[in-house]
Amino acid sequence: MSITERIEKFRQSYVNTKPQISCERAKIYTDSYRETEGEPMCIRSAKAYLAACEKLPVTIFDDEIIVGTAGEFKRTGILTPEFSWKWVDKEMDKFSTRGQDPYEMTDEQRKFTRKEIFPYWKGKSLEELYLKRLPEDTAKILIDTGVLDNDSKWRQAVGEVTPDYEDILLPKGYQKIKEEALAKIEELDIAIPENIEKIEFYKSQVIICDGIMTFAKRYSDLAYEMAQKEINEKRKAELIKIGDVCKKVPAYPPESFHEAIQFIWFVQVGGIICENPLSLNPGRFDQYMYPYYEKDIKEGKLDKDGALELIEALWIKYSEWVWTISENTAGYFAGYNQFQNLTVGGRKRDGSDATNDLTYLCLQATKDVKTHQPGLSVRIHPGAPDDFVMAVCDLVAAGTGFPAIHNDTCGTQMMLQNGLTPEDARDWNNCGCVVPHFRKVGEWTATVNINFVAALEYAINQGKARMTGEQMGLEEKPVTQFTSYEEVEEAFYKQFKNLIRHSVIGSTIAQQVHTEVVPRPYLSVCVDGCFEKGKDLSKGGAKYNVGPVLTGIGLGVVANCLAVIKKLVFEDKVTTLEELDKALNANWEGYEELRKLALNVPKYGNDNDYVDHIAVEVSNFYYHEVKKYKDIFGSPFTTAFMGISNYIPTGRIIGATPDGRYKGQPITEGVSPYAGTDTETPLAAMKSAAKIQHDFHSGGTLLNLRFSHDLVSTPRGLRNLASTIQSYFALGAFHVQFNTVSNEILKKAQEHPEQYKDLLVRVAGYSTQFVNLSKEMQDAIMARNAHESF
């Protein structure tokens, strides 16, 4: 099988088209909210969505077989002023020139939004209401600081949902869901007070169903209209087929593979229109799509090549839409990434192996099209077919950074810890980055990024930021007064507790404001439990409500730093805390010999218990401290060590550190070693990471490794890779992913980006085009150690 001419044309358009801002959705939503003032918020949100489905421009681009966009452009970014407009007003004049994730926007668009859209939302947006309620001391370290960060939870929608295709959407279709909602309204007595909100909820569901069905019908009508004018008979037949498909789905259950593909894309684009969400996950695609594939294959209506082309067309649609985010958020989620995580492999609900033909076709599609979306994750269990494991390794060797590879057993254990039944726990998929998730779960997965290294900096610098001198942490005694390693450790944990506390404050206030001003009627249709409870997803309607995930950044650096202090100051006594403090304030200048000593202290990532034990202690403390807190639904907060590009901005605000790191340099993501310090074998790095109790951290753990391409370029190399992955998972670890592109290629891509537009690299929990990353981010990837042997 090889990529078709059509798909190659789509692919070239995708990599060569700059993301463009559309104002259409913002205009329609603003007009609708003006008209519905005084009505319940869930109804207002649903009516705005319906209006968008009725009025947004619909376009079928040349040769498309899967249709639907959230605006007039192929690569459309939309504005969502009900969430936030202030950052757009502040930043949009420089959208096209900003260093990370630029967008094209015209002067006319800027003038229009400032005159016609933003004035209405002044004082009404989620951002404004959230910032008004946030305590001053929390805001000081939470808002755009690099110490704590949660701006994707108040400048943006939450996202982080896996639509329930298996039990709700595909079996029913939106017409039946609408009918069921109407029946609920009829049976509820509005004279009973607790039914009032339920009736409002079900009315919002009816409106949402009308919206998505209207949207699909408009595409059907357009396809038929275009077919009448088409002179090419082959394309005319395709347009008629598109018209037939969109006339049926998503109003009614699909009966073919093509219909099912179009159905799930309409669900996806509907979510985009509704709230521009991060991490709207396709979930276990190879499981819920297989019955349609199998039926069409048996009936001779489809062959593998035809199925692959449809899958690849869908992959490109996932990649075309653009998540519109602030410059600060782009620093944490670099590379136009929407984190639409699609999971294949693993086990079925009964524990048997789940791989099938579609599993392999998904791997092939990702290898063929080289798109950054969907984020392809694989689940590997001890009984996984050897062919599947080797196909995964072959994709790793292709150098795309895909797939993210997960331990199926550990993922199930994480879900059990979150309160799922055993069958539901086995049915997990990945959400966004590396978060084990389930289609019946309501959860904020990337809630707050916590800079571990900031806590250490404050502990040994009297609560002050070393680069600015500003008091950011709790007051602490001068470093010269510490008399033992245990005192240093205690001071670190005190500062760490404080950061966790403010993370919780920022999270629960955000949750509360979301329930009041940005209900989620569209996604409430997609998540089991909401309909049964008559409760919006934002108010805890899901079958399972899992506590918000706090993401730890810099674990490896903190472990390395504490190891240096422990060994050089208190054990070997070759330096003092006073001298070390002076070296850090000088950014190591004039203290080169001391820095050499610091660099020679054992580093996390080399299977050395001296430093690895510290990493385990810190991670365990993190888990137990976070678990003390509950969210507004009574669910315990959860922990994660997942990486996005957050280790760049968090490192930017940290001064020089005891491990030898210079000021402003990146820290560490996930449970990965500090760049360049994993000097032993990759298995040694894995053994260090596996000492962390991964199943504790049910928000996901991430290990990023880099191999030279030669290491995995032969059948023997691939077999060794497979054995290494399985050995790592046997130790209880959850996730690993690899970059296999050489620095030589990456440097050429930096110098001649126009020649490497489709070069994918693994950033952290995701892959994206290397040329779409800032130079700072590119350099950080090249700084990782490329292992030459297993």
N, C-alpha and C positions, 0 to 999 in steps of 0.2 A: 504494500500500500504506500502511495506517495501523495503528497499534498496536491490538491487539485488547483487548476489555474484560477478558479473562482476564489478559493480560500487564500491563495497567495496574493491575489489582488486586494482582498479584504485586509490581509496582514500588512501589506505595504501601506495601505491607506491609514491603518491604525498607527504604525510607527512614524509616519511622516506628517500626521495631522496634529497641530497644536490644540490643546484644550481651549475651548471658548466658553465664555460666560453667556448664559441666556437669562434674560430678565422676565421672560414670559410667565414662568411659574410664580415668581414673586408678585407680579402685577395681578394675576388672577386671584391668588390667595389674599392679597391685600384688599382687592375689590370685594371679595366674598366676606371677609371679616368685617368690613365696613357695614355690609348689609345685614349681618347677623348679630350685631351687638345686643346683648341681653339674653341671648339663647344659651343653653348649656354648652360648656366648652367642647364636649365630645361631639355634639351636633355641629358646632361651628367648624371644627376640624374636618368632620366628614363632608360637610357641604362644600368646604373649600376644595377638598380633594375631588369631589364630583364636578365642580366647576372647572378644575384643571383638566379632568378627563374629557370634558365637553369642549374645551376651548384651546388647549395646547395644540400647536401645529403638529400634524402627523405627516411623516415623510417616509417613503420607501426608497431607499438608496439603490443605486445600480446593482443588479444581480443579487440583491439580498434574498435570502430564503427564510431567515428568522428576523422579525421586524419589531420595531418599537423603540422610541427614545424619549427622554424626558424634556426635550427641547428641539430646536430647529437644526442643531448641528450634530454631526456624527459623534464628536467628542464633546458632549455638553456638560458644563458645570452649572448647577442652578444655585439660586440664592434663596435662603430660608429666613426671612426677617423676623418671623415669629420666635425663632430661637435667638438669633442675634443679628443685628445690623450695624452696630457701632464699629466692630472690627473691620467690616467691609468698607464703611465710610472712611475709616482711617487709612486703610491699606490699598484700596482699589486703584488709586492713581499710579501705584507702582506694581500692580499685578503682573504686568508683562516683563518686568525687569528684576523681580525679587530672585534671590539666589536659589531657593528651593520651591519646586512646584509652581512655576509661573502660569498665569492664564492670560488669554487674549480678551480684552474688553475695550470697547470703543468709547470715545469721548461722549458720544450721544447717549450711550447706555449709562454712563456715569451721571450725566446731567439728569437723565430721566429718573434714575433711582433716587437721587438726592431730592428731587422736586416732588415726585409722585408716590414714592414708596416709603422712604425712611420717616418722613414726618408723622405718618399715621402710627408707626410702631414706637415712637418715642415714649418711654416710660412703661411700655407694655411687654417688651421682649423678655424671654427667659433670662438672658444675660443680666439685664438691668435689675430684675426682681431678685435674682440670686445674689448679686453683689450687694444689694441693699440689706440683705438679711445676714450676710456673712460677718461674723465677729471680726473686729479690726485686727486682733492678734493672729487670727487664722489667715486672714487675707494677706497679711504681711509676708507670710512664707509660702502661700499657696498660689497667688495670682502672678503668673508669668515670671517666676523666680528661678526655675531650674532646681529648686530644693524639693518642693512638692509640685505636682502639676495634675490638674483635672479639667483643663479647659475644654476637652472634647465632651464633657458632660454638662456644660452650660453655654458654650458657644455653638454647640452642635446637638443633633439628636443622638440618642443613645445607640440605636441600631442593635447589634448583638442579639439577633434572633435567628433561629433556624425554623423556617416555615414547615409546618407539619403536612408534608405532601402525602405521607402514607395513610393517615387516618382521617384527614379533614379535606384537604384541597382537591387532590386528584380523584378520590372516590366520589366526591359530592359535586364539585363545580359550584360556581358562585350563585347560580340560580336557585339551587336547592338550599344553600346556606341562607339566602335571602328569605326563602319561604319558611324555613325553620325560625328565623328571627321574627318574621311577621306573626307566626303562630305563638311565639313566646309573648309578644306584645298583647295579643288577644287574650291570653290566659291570665295575665297579671292584672290584679285589681289596683288601680292607681290610688284608691282610697286608703290603701295600706302604705304607710310612710316609707318603709324600706323598699317598696317596689318602684318608687319614683325614679331613683337613680338607675335601677335595672331597666326600666322602660326606656329611659334616655339612651342607655347603652345599646339596647337592641335596635332602637331607631337608627343609631349611628352605624350599626352593622348593615342595615338595609341600604342606607345611603352609600356606604362603601361598595357594596356589591353592585349597585346600580352604576357606580363610577367606573369600576374596572370593566364591567361588561360593555358600557358605552364606549370606552377607550378602544377595546378590541373591535367593536362593530365599526368604528370609524376607520380602522385599518382595513377591515374587510371591504368596506365600501370603496376605499381608495384603491385597493388592489384590483377590484372588479373594473373600476373606472379606468385605471392604467392599462388593464388587459384589452379593453376595447380599442385603445389607441395604439397598442403595440403591434409592430409589423413583423417582428421576429417571432416565429411560431413557438420556438422552444421557450423563450422568455414569457410569451403570452400564456402558455400552459402553466408555467411556474407562478405567474401572478394570479391566475384563476385558482390554483392550489392554495396560495396564500390566502386568498379571499375565502375559500371554503374552510380552511383551518381556523381563521380568525372569527368566522361566523359561528363556529362551534365552541371554541375554547377562548377564555376560561369559564364561559357560562355553564358549560356542560362537561362531564368527565371525558377525557381524551380516550380515543380507541386505537390510536396509532402512535408510533414512536415520534413522528414529526409533530403530531398534535400535542403530545406530552412535552416535547422540547419547547414549543411555542408557549404552552401553558405556563411552564415554570419561568420563562423569560418575562411574560406579562406580569407574573407575581413579583418578579425582581424589579422591573421598571416601575410597577405600581408603588413599591416601597420607596424607590428613589424619589418619585414625585411627591410622596406623602411626607417624607422627612429627611431625605438625603442621608441615609443611614450608613454608619460604619458597620462592617461585619454582618451583613444580611447574608447568611450562609446557605448555599445550596444543599449542604448536608450530605447524606449518604446516597449520592446520585446513582451509583451502580446498583443499589438495592431497589429503590422505588421506580427506577426507569427500566429495570430488567424485564418485567412482565410485558411491557409494550414492545421492547426489542425482540424478545423471544417469540411473541405472537407474530410480529411482522416477518421475522426470518422464516418461521415455520410455514407461513402462508405465501411465501415467495414475494412479498411486497417490498422487501428490503434486503440488502446484502450488507456485509461488513463495511465495504467502501462507502455505501450510501449513508450508513449510520455514522461512520467516522466524519464524513463531511458535515453532517448536521451537528455533531458534537463540536467540531472545530469552529463552525459558524457561531455556535453558542459561546465558546471560549472567547471569541473576538468581541461579541456583544458585551460580555462581562468586562472586558478590558477597555471598551470604548468610553463608558461613562466615567465621569470624573467627580471625585469627592471634593467639594469646594470647602477649603479650610483656611484658617488664619495662618500667618507666617509662623507664629509660635507653635501651633499644632503641627504644621508641616515639618518642624524640626524634630518632632517626636514620631511622625508617621511619614517619613520622606519617600517620595517616588510615585506620586499619584496613586497610592495604594488604597483600595477600598476594603481589603481583607475579607473578600467573599470566599470563605474556606469551603472547599469541596473535598469530601472524604471518601476514599475507596478502600476495599479490603476489609480485614478484620473478621469478626465472627457474627453470626446471626443471633437473634434473641434466644435461641435454644442452645447456643454454644457451639454450633457447627460452623465450619468454614464458610465464609460469605463471598469468596472470589468467584467471578464469572467472566464471561466474554467482555462485558462492558467495563470491568475493572481494567483490563488490558487496553481497551480502546481509549480509555481516559488517559492512561500513561502515554499512549502513542500520540494522542492529540496534543498533549502538553509538549512533547518532544518536537512535534511537527511545527506548531504555530509560533512557539517561543513568545507567547503573550505572558504578561505579568499576572493575569487573572484568568481563571479562578486560582486562588491559592490551593494548590493540590497537596493534600495530606494522605498518607497511607497508614494503615493499621497493620502491624505484624504481630502475630501470635505464635506460640511455639509450634503449632501444627500447620502453619501457613505453607501453601504449596511452594516447592523450590522454584518453580518457573516464575511465580509471582515475585518472590524475593529477588531473583536474578533480574527480572524486568525492572524492578525498582532500582537496583544497582546500575543497570544500564542507563536509566534516565539520569541518575546522579553523574555518571561519567560523561553525559552529553553536555554538562557544564552550564545548565540553566539555573542551578540552585534548587531545583525541584527534584523530588518531592520532599516535604517535611515528613520525617519517618518517626512513627510513634509505636510505643510498646502497648499493645492492645490490653494486656493484663493489667498494667499499671493504670491505664485510662479508666478501666472498669472499676478498679479499687477507688480511684478518685471520685467517681460518680456515686459509688456506694457511700462514701464519706459524706457526700452532699445530700444523702437521704433518699436516693432513688431505689426502687425495687431491683432485685437482681436482673430481671429480664430487661428493664429499661436501662440499667447500668451497662449491660452488654451492647446496647443499641446506640452507644454514644457516637457523636461526630465531633469534629473540631470546629471551634468558633474563632473567627478572626485570625489570631496569631497561632497560639498553640494551646488554646483553652479547651479541655474536654467539656462537651456540651451535649444537650439533648433537645429534641424538637418540642418538648412539653415543658421547658424550663424558661422562667423569667429571671434574668441575671444581668447585672452590670459587670462586664468582664474586665475592662481596662479602665477602672474607676479613678485611681490615683497612682501616679508614678512617684515612688519614694526614693530619694537620693540617700542611700546608706552612707556614702562618703561624707556628705554634709554633716551627718550626726557625729562622725569621728572628728571632723575638722572643728566643730563647735566644742567637742569634749576637750581637745588639747589646745584650744585658742580662746578660752574664756567665753565661749558662746558666740564668738564673732566669726564672720566670714573673713577668711584670710586675705582675699583679693580686694575687699572694700573696707574692711574694718567695721562694718555695720553689725550691730547686735541682732542676730537672727535666731539664735538658740537661747536656751536657758543660761543664766549666769553660772559661771564655773570658776574655781580657783585657778591661779596661774599655774602653768605647766610645771614650773620649778618646784611646786609644793607636792607633786605626786611622789610618793615614796615606794610604790610597788606597781607591778603590772596589773594586779587586781584592781587597784584604784583607777587606773586608766580605763580598764574594761568597764568598771562600774559607771564612770562618767559617760562613756560611750552609750551604754544602755539607757542611762537617764535621758540623754538627748534623743536617742532613738525612740523611746517611749513617747516623748513629746511630739515628734514628727508623726508617729502613728495616731496619736490622739487628734491632732489637727486634721489629719487625713480623714478620720471618721467624721469629724464635725463638718468638713466640707462636703462629704458624701451624703450624709443624711439630710442636710439642708437642701442639697441638689435634688435628692429623691422627692422631698416634700414639694418643692416648687414645681417639679415635673408633673406631679399628680394634679396640680392646680391649673397650670396654664398650657401644657403641651400633652394632652392625652394622646393615646395611640390607637384610635379605632381601627385603622387599616391593619396593623400588625396584630391586633387583638383577634381578628378573624383567623389569623394564621397559627395561633398558639392554643393548644388544647388547654381547657380549664376555664378560659375567659367566658366562653359561651355558656358553659354549665353554671358558672357562678353569677353570670350577668354582671361581670366586673371587668373594667378596662385593664389592659396589661400593665399600664403605669401604676395601677392601684393594687397590684398583687394578684391579678386574675389568673395567672398561669397555674397549671396543675402543681408544679414545683417552683417555689421561690427560693433561689439560692442567693446567699449574701454577696454583696459587692466584693470584687477582687481588688486588693491592693498589690501593686506590682513593685517588687524590689529591684533596684538598680545599683550595681557596684559591689556586689557580694565579694567577688574575687579581689578587688582592690582593698576593701576593708580587711579581709583575711590577711592579705600580704602586708598591709601596714601594721596591723596588730602583731604579726609575727616579727617584723623588724623591731618594733618597740620592745617586745618581750625578749628577743635574743640579744640585740646589740646594747640595749640600755640596762636591762635588769639581770640578764644571765651572763653575757660575756663582758659587760661593763666597759665596752670600748668607746662609748660615747655617753652623753647625758641628754636628758630631755631638753635642757636649756640649749645645748649645742644643736640638737636636732631641730628645735624651734627656729633658731637663727638660720639654719640651712634652708628650711622651708620658706621663711620670709624672704630669703635671698634667691629663691627659685633654684637652689643648689649651686648658684654661682659662687665660686671660691670654696666650695665644699665638695669638690669632685671626688676626693679620696673617700669621704664618708658616703657619698652616693654609690661608689663602687661596692663598699661593704653592704649597703642596703640592697643593692641589686643581687648580691650573692647569697642573701638569706633565702631559704627555700620559698618557692613560689607555688601558689595554688595552681593545679593543672598538671602536676608531674608525679602524682601518686605518692606524695610525701606527707605522712600523717602529722608532722609538726605543724604545718600550715593548714592542711585539709581539716584537721580537728577544729581549728578556729572557725572555719567556714561553716562546719556542721553546727557548732554551738550557736553562731549568729543566726543561722537559718532556723534553728529550732526555737530560739528566743523569739524571733519574728513571728513564727506561726502561733506560739502560745499567747503572745501579747495581743496579736490581732484578733484571735478567737474570743477574747474577753468581750468584744464589742458586738452589738447587734444593730441591724438596720431598722428602718421604720416598719418593716413587716415582721420583725422579731427573728430574722435569720442571721446567724453568725457571719461576720465578715470572714473572707477567705484570703489566702495568700497566693502569690505567684512569683516566679522568677522567669518571666517571659521577656523576650527582647523585641523591641521594634527599633527605631533609630534613636531611642531615648537616651542612650549612653553617650551621645554626642553633646546635646545641650546641657545635660546634667554635669558632664565633665567640664564644660566651658566656664562654669561659675566656681569651680573648686580650685583652690591654690595648689601649690606643690604638696605632695603627700609623702609620708615616710618610706614608701616602697621604692622611691626613686623616680616616680612620675613627676613630670614638669607641670606647672600650672596651666590650666585651660585645656589640657589634653583629655581625650575621651576616657571614660572609666570602663566598666564591664557590663555586658548585657547577659541576662539569664544566669545560668550557672557556668558560663564560659570563662576560660582563663583570660587574664589580661593579655592584650595583643602582643604576640612575640615572646611571651614568657613560658609557654608550654613547649619546652625544649626537648622533652623526652618523646616517647612514641605517642601516637594518637590514642592507643589503648590506655596509656598512663593518664592522659587527660580525661578519658572516659571514666577511669577508675576513681579519679578525684571527684568528678561530678556525681558519680553514682553513690558516693558516701552521703550526699544530701538525701534526706528522706522524702523522695519525690511524691509519694502518695499523700503526704501531709498537705502539700501545696496544690490543692485541687484547682487552682486557677491556672495551672500549667507551669512546666519548667522547660527551659530551652538550652540546648548545647549547640553552639556553632563551631564547626571545625573546618579546616582548609587542607586540602590535599593537592600535591602536584598532579597535573593531569596524567603524567606518565605512570603514576602509581595505580591508576584505575583504567588504563588504556588497553589492558590485555585480559583474556579470559581468566587467567590466574589472579590478576589484580582484582577483578570483579568478585571472584570467589572469596578472596581474602577480605574484601570489603563486607560481603554478606556475613562472613563469620565474625568479623569485628562488631557489626551492628547487633547480631544475635547474642554475642558475649556481653555487650553493654546492657542489653535488655534483661539478660539473665541476672544481672546485678540489681535489678529493680528500678532502673532509670526509665524515664518517660519518653524522651524525645532527643533526636539528633538530626542535623542537617549539614550539608557540605557545599563548599565552593571548590571548584576544580579548575578554574580559569587562572592562567599564569599571570604574574605581574607584568610580564612583557606585553601580553595582549591588553591588559588593563591600562598600561601606560600609553600604548598606541591609541586606545579608545579615548583617553584624556586629550591627546594631541590632535586626533582627527575624529571627533564625535560623529561627524556626518557619515563616516564609514562603518560605524558600529551601533547604529540605532536600535538594533534588536538584540544586542548583547545583554543577557540577563545575569544578574549576580544575586546571591543571597545576602540580604542586608542584615536581618536578624530573624524574626519570625515570618519573613516573607521574602519573595524575590521581586525585583523590578529592573527596568532598564538602567544599566550602569550610567549611561549618558544623561539620565534624568535626575541624577544625584548631584548634590553640591560637591565641589572639590574636597571640602573637609570630610564629607562622608565617603567619597571615593578613596581618599588617602587612608581613612580608618580601616577600610576593607583590605587595602593592600598591606597594611601594617600587620595583619594577622599572619601567624606562622604557617607556612605551607609545608606540611609533613611530607617527607620524601620516602618514608617506609612505615610499615605497620608495626 
